[in-house]
Amino acid sequence: MTCPLLYLQAGKDRLVKARNFGLVQRRYSGVQVERIESPHLILQVKPEASVRAIFQFLATMKPGADGPAKNSFSRPGGSWFSGAR
């Protein structure tokens, strides 16, 4: 795979073991892992932390052939992280 890859790893996941990241890493050497202390349903249980990790990952993207990278992750009316802890 030649595109950027973010692996969100739930730190308290009882279904997908942490060692499975090694399998992904061997196949996709440039993978970036973000560990969030959560059970398996990480996006539902820790949505703010998940969105933050995804946006931080996207902010590291370099411009592509189609134009500049979009590094501004705001929404109308304020930040995505308003009130997030």
Backbone torsions as a table, in degrees:
resi	resn	phi	psi	omega
1	MET	NA	135.3	-179.3
2	THR	-110.9	4.5	177.9
3	CYS	-100.5	157.7	178.7
4	PRO	-61.9	145.7	-178.2
5	LEU	-136.7	126.4	175.7
6	LEU	-109.6	128.3	178.7
7	TYR	-109.3	109.4	175.6
8	LEU	-85.8	117.4	-176.4
9	GLN	-109.8	122.0	177.4
10	ALA	-80.4	117.2	-175.0
11	GLY	-64.8	-21.4	-179.3
12	LYS	-116.5	26.5	-177.9
13	ASP	-72.0	124.1	178.0
14	ARG	-98.9	-4.3	179.0
15	LEU	-98.9	-46.3	179.8
16	VAL	-107.6	111.6	-177.0
17	LYS	-70.6	148.1	-179.6
18	ALA	-58.2	-32.2	-178.6
19	ARG	-65.0	-18.5	178.3
20	ASN	-63.3	-23.4	176.6
21	PHE	-59.8	-34.3	178.0
22	GLY	-58.8	-38.2	177.2
23	LEU	-63.3	-44.3	179.3
24	VAL	-65.7	-43.3	-178.1
25	GLN	-63.5	-37.0	177.7
26	ARG	-66.4	-34.1	-178.8
27	ARG	-82.0	-37.8	-176.8
28	TYR	-125.0	89.0	-170.2
29	SER	-61.5	-26.8	-177.7
30	GLY	-89.9	9.6	-177.3
31	VAL	-63.3	141.1	175.4
32	GLN	-110.3	133.4	180.0
33	VAL	-106.8	140.0	173.2
34	GLU	-126.8	113.8	-178.7
35	ARG	-93.3	126.5	179.0
36	ILE	-124.4	127.8	-178.8
37	GLU	-70.5	102.1	-175.3
38	SER	-163.2	156.5	169.3
39	PRO	-73.6	-173.1	-172.2
40	HIS	-51.4	-42.6	-176.7
41	LEU	-82.7	64.2	-171.9
42	ILE	-59.5	-41.8	-178.6
43	LEU	-67.6	-32.2	180.0
44	GLN	-82.5	-37.3	-175.3
45	VAL	-83.1	-37.3	-177.7
46	LYS	-127.5	61.9	-175.9
47	PRO	-63.5	-39.8	-178.6
48	GLU	-64.5	-45.8	179.6
49	ALA	-64.8	-37.0	179.0
50	SER	-65.9	-47.5	179.6
51	VAL	-62.9	-42.2	179.0
52	ARG	-59.7	-45.8	179.8
53	ALA	-63.1	-41.8	179.9
54	ILE	-65.7	-45.6	-179.8
55	PHE	-65.7	-39.4	177.1
56	GLN	-62.7	-39.9	177.2
57	PHE	-63.3	-47.2	-179.5
58	LEU	-62.6	-34.1	-179.6
59	ALA	-65.3	-18.9	179.2
60	THR	-87.5	-5.2	-177.3
61	MET	-68.8	142.0	178.7
62	LYS	-91.0	155.3	177.2
63	PRO	-58.6	144.5	178.3
64	GLY	-103.2	-173.0	-178.4
65	ALA	-67.8	-21.1	-176.5
66	ASP	-88.6	1.5	178.5
67	GLY	136.4	-175.6	-175.8
68	PRO	-69.3	153.0	176.3
69	ALA	-69.5	146.7	176.2
70	LYS	-92.5	99.2	-176.7
71	ASN	-101.4	8.2	179.3
72	SER	-102.1	108.4	-176.9
73	PHE	-109.3	67.4	177.0
74	SER	-119.0	167.8	178.5
75	ARG	-128.0	160.1	178.0
76	PRO	-56.8	130.6	178.2
77	GLY	93.4	-1.2	176.2
78	GLY	142.5	-171.8	-176.6
79	SER	-77.5	151.8	173.0
80	TRP	-64.9	-21.2	-173.3
81	PHE	-101.9	14.3	178.1
82	SER	-57.4	122.7	178.5
83	GLY	80.8	-2.7	179.6
84	ALA	-74.6	147.7	179.3
85	ARG	-99.7	NA	NA
